């Protein structure tokens, strides 16, 4: 078994860490947990402290993309996820890549404008 040298890799993330990742409130994540049955972070005992695994974070990323980035209502996002969850995941992945490329191009444009 290979040793994982990535020091940033964690098994679980707190709700506040996940909220910061996606720039949403913790209450938004709690609400999404009630609306999307496939988003169920584990909780510790009676304290109800949420622990988000990588799978949960991936689900949050898809929900965030549908609701916050693409502007779907919760009901529409639920229907889309129910119909074709794998297809949505691929589309979100492509959209994230395109947004990243756009940001890089905008940064390059600023650098070119500065040189002129």
Secondary structure, DSSP 8 states (H G I E B T S, - for coil): ------TT--S-B-HHHHHHHHT--HHHHHHHHHH-TT---EEEGGGTEEEB-HHHHHHHHHHHIIIIIS---HHHHHHHHHH-HHHHHHHHHHHHHHHHHHHHHHHHHHHHHHH-
